[in-house]
Amino acid sequence: IDVRWIQKKGGSSYNPETIRVYISQKREIKVGDKVAGRHGNKGIVSKILPRQDMPYLQDGRPVDMVFNPL
């Protein structure tokens, strides 16, 4: 959570100050949630599988997410 108060000096008198409030909430992901990366890639969670049903890397670690680029 963060609050930023921005006062503009000079310029127009119609919008002399701006207050921005940023709110963050941690919660478990569920089917239907939208996920987005930093580079504009977006997607919807369509299925959540148990860890044992997810693909594994060569060193045995399970994959956290699978994206389809199509």
Secondary structure, DSSP 8 states (H G I E B T S, - for coil): -EEEEEE--SS-SSS-EEEEEE--------TT-EEE-TTS-EEE------GGGS-B-TTS-B-S------
